[in-house]
Amino acid sequence: MPSRSSAPASDGARLRDAIVAAGRRLGARGLIAAGEGNLSVRLGDGQLLVTPAGRRKDELAGADLLVVPDRAERATSPGVGPRPSSDIAIHRAIYAALPDVGAIVHAHLPAAMALTLAGLVPDPAVLPETALFLPRLPFVPFAAAGSAELARAVARAMSEAPAPLPGAALLERHGAIAVGGGGSDPAAAIDQALDRLELVEVLCRAWRDALLLQGAATTPSGGAILRPPSTSPGAPARGRTRRQ
């Protein structure tokens, strides 16, 4: 059964507070609903601190978090009581493939799911911010949640060359997942993973909105509905006004 007590780490309480704050941030940004999403941090002693399954991640307390082994073969029977996220296999696979990763955040990002439902994958190079912080955004085809197949596919997408390695991946019909570097401060790794996940959703929203605006700006025959802004000196920029 997963332990609810902190592993022997000097900053265990601070890491619990950081994960709790991260869950609230995901909820405040509208990036999770119901029991969606999961977060974890590597404790550095062969254990992970993870969020429990079936709980709202924006309503957790530090005592709700679980300490589990970082490898499945070290785990014992779950028994009765709180269980780690059903996506724990993904977290373990990423940590095993990327020793420098210190934290992982996964959420069912609405715009990201909408794009993959439509068969679309955005290019992070189109926005300056994502081009800088998400130079690559690999796409992982759909596989059953919690499956070993999905875990292997995500870990492979996050760890395969070329450099630089991606800090996040888009999951078909399953949102996105992002990682934060280990370094000397695991709490900072959680923040980095969150920043990357938010940038994925910003990119997907911008991509979606651009497609919608492009579609709204043309007629079925290809003619423009909206007009470019006036280029007359001093004239206000405006679109075409619909006649009443």
C-alpha positions in Angstrom: 0.0 0.0 0.0 1.4 3.5 -0.9 2.7 5.4 2.1 1.1 8.7 3.0 4.0 9.8 5.2 6.9 11.7 3.8 10.0 10.0 2.6 13.2 10.8 4.4 13.8 14.1 2.5 14.7 17.3 4.3 12.2 19.3 2.3 9.4 16.8 2.1 6.8 19.2 3.6 7.9 22.0 1.1 7.5 19.6 -1.8 4.0 18.6 -0.6 3.1 22.3 -0.4 4.5 22.8 -3.9 2.4 20.0 -5.4 -0.7 21.2 -3.6 -0.1 24.8 -4.9 0.5 23.4 -8.4 -2.9 21.5 -8.3 -4.7 24.7 -7.3 -2.9 26.6 -10.1 -4.1 24.0 -12.7 -7.7 24.4 -11.4 -7.5 28.2 -11.4 -6.4 28.2 -15.0 -9.3 25.9 -16.0 -6.8 23.2 -17.1 -8.4 20.4 -15.0 -11.9 19.3 -14.0 -13.3 16.7 -11.7 -10.5 14.2 -10.8 -8.4 14.8 -13.9 -4.7 15.3 -14.0 -1.8 14.1 -11.9 1.5 15.5 -10.6 4.6 13.9 -9.1 8.1 14.8 -7.9 11.2 12.6 -7.7 12.3 12.4 -4.1 15.8 11.1 -5.0 15.7 8.1 -2.7 14.0 5.6 -5.1 10.6 7.1 -4.3 8.1 9.5 -5.9 5.7 11.9 -4.2 2.4 11.7 -6.3 -1.2 12.8 -6.3 -3.9 10.2 -5.4 -6.4 8.8 -8.0 -9.9 10.0 -8.1 -9.4 13.3 -6.2 -9.7 16.8 -7.4 -6.1 18.0 -7.7 -7.1 21.6 -6.9 -8.6 20.5 -3.5 -5.8 18.4 -2.1 -3.9 18.9 1.2 -0.3 17.9 1.7 -1.3 14.8 3.8 -3.3 13.5 0.8 -0.2 12.9 -1.3 1.3 9.4 -1.6 4.9 8.2 -1.5 5.4 5.3 -4.0 8.4 3.4 -5.4 9.9 4.9 -8.6 9.8 1.5 -10.3 6.8 -0.8 -10.7 8.8 -3.9 -9.7 9.4 -2.3 -6.3 5.7 -1.6 -5.6 3.7 -3.8 -3.3 0.1 -4.7 -3.5 -2.0 -1.5 -3.3 -4.3 -3.0 -0.7 -7.1 -0.9 0.7 -6.9 2.9 0.8 -5.8 5.8 -1.4 -4.1 4.8 -4.7 -1.7 6.7 -6.9 -2.9 8.1 -10.2 -3.8 5.6 -12.9 -1.1 7.3 -15.0 1.7 6.4 -12.5 3.1 4.1 -15.2 3.8 7.1 -17.4 5.5 9.0 -14.6 7.7 6.0 -13.8 8.6 5.4 -17.4 9.7 9.1 -17.9 11.8 9.1 -14.7 13.5 5.9 -15.8 14.3 7.3 -19.2 15.3 10.8 -18.1 17.4 10.8 -14.9 17.5 14.7 -15.0 13.7 15.1 -14.7 12.6 16.1 -11.2 8.9 16.6 -11.7 6.0 15.7 -14.0 2.6 17.3 -14.5 -0.2 15.9 -16.7 -3.5 17.5 -17.4 -6.4 17.0 -19.9 -5.9 20.4 -21.5 -9.2 21.4 -23.3 -7.7 23.1 -26.4 -5.1 20.4 -26.8 -7.7 17.6 -26.7 -9.9 19.6 -29.2 -7.0 19.8 -31.7 -6.1 16.2 -31.5 -9.7 15.2 -31.8 -9.7 17.1 -35.1 -6.5 15.4 -36.1 -4.4 18.5 -35.8 -1.0 19.0 -34.2 0.3 22.6 -33.6 3.8 23.7 -34.4 5.5 25.4 -31.4 7.7 27.4 -33.8 4.8 29.7 -34.7 4.9 31.6 -31.4 8.1 33.2 -29.9 7.4 32.0 -26.4 6.8 28.4 -27.3 9.6 28.4 -29.9 11.9 29.3 -27.1 10.7 27.1 -24.3 9.1 24.2 -26.2 11.4 23.8 -29.3 9.7 20.5 -30.0 6.3 19.1 -29.1 6.0 15.4 -30.0 2.7 13.8 -30.6 1.8 10.5 -28.9 -1.0 8.5 -30.6 -3.8 7.3 -28.5 -3.4 4.3 -26.2 -5.4 3.1 -23.2 -4.9 5.3 -20.1 -2.7 3.5 -17.5 -1.4 1.0 -20.0 2.2 0.0 -20.4 1.9 0.8 -24.1 1.1 4.4 -23.4 3.8 4.7 -20.8 6.4 3.4 -23.2 5.2 5.7 -26.0 5.3 8.8 -23.9 8.7 8.0 -22.4 10.1 7.4 -25.9 8.7 10.6 -27.3 10.2 12.6 -24.4 13.6 11.0 -24.6 14.3 10.4 -28.3 16.9 12.6 -30.2 17.4 15.0 -31.7 18.5 17.6 -29.1 17.1 19.6 -27.4 14.8 17.1 -25.9 11.2 18.2 -25.6 9.9 19.5 -22.3 6.4 18.4 -23.1 4.4 16.1 -25.3 0.9 16.2 -26.8 -1.2 13.1 -26.1 -4.0 12.2 -28.5 -7.4 12.8 -26.8 -5.5 12.9 -23.5 -4.2 16.4 -23.1 -0.5 16.9 -22.5 2.3 16.0 -20.2 5.3 18.2 -19.2 8.5 17.7 -17.2 10.7 19.9 -15.1 14.4 19.6 -14.6 15.9 18.1 -11.5 18.6 20.5 -10.5 19.0 21.3 -6.8 15.4 22.4 -6.2 12.6 19.9 -6.9 10.0 22.5 -6.1 11.4 24.7 -9.0 11.1 21.6 -11.2 7.3 21.5 -10.5 7.0 25.1 -11.5 8.9 24.6 -14.7 6.7 21.6 -15.6 3.6 23.7 -14.9 4.9 26.6 -17.1 5.6 24.2 -19.9 2.1 22.7 -19.6 0.5 26.1 -19.7 2.5 27.1 -22.8 1.2 23.9 -24.5 -2.4 25.1 -23.9 -1.6 28.7 -25.0 -0.2 27.3 -28.3 -3.2 25.0 -28.8 -5.7 27.8 -28.1 -3.9 30.2 -30.4 -3.8 27.5 -33.1 -7.4 26.7 -32.7 -8.5 30.4 -32.6 -6.4 31.2 -35.7 -8.2 28.4 -37.6 -11.6 29.6 -36.5 -10.8 33.2 -37.5 -9.4 32.1 -40.8 -12.6 30.1 -41.4 -14.8 33.0 -40.4 -12.9 35.4 -42.6 -13.6 33.6 -45.8 -16.8 32.6 -47.7 -17.3 29.0 -48.9 -16.1 30.2 -52.3 -12.9 31.6 -50.9 -13.8 35.3 -50.9 -12.8 37.4 -47.9 -15.6 38.4 -45.4 -13.4 40.6 -43.3 -11.4 43.5 -44.8 -7.9 44.5 -43.8 -7.5 47.6 -41.6 -7.5 51.0 -43.3 -4.1 52.3 -44.2 -5.2 55.9 -44.3 -3.0 58.1 -42.0 -4.8 58.6 -38.7 -7.7 56.3 -39.5 -8.6 53.7 -36.9 -8.0 50.1 -37.7 -11.2 48.2 -38.0 -12.8 45.2 -39.6 -15.7 45.2 -41.9 -18.9 46.5 -40.2 -21.9 44.3 -40.6 -24.9 46.3 -42.0 -28.0 46.3 -39.9 
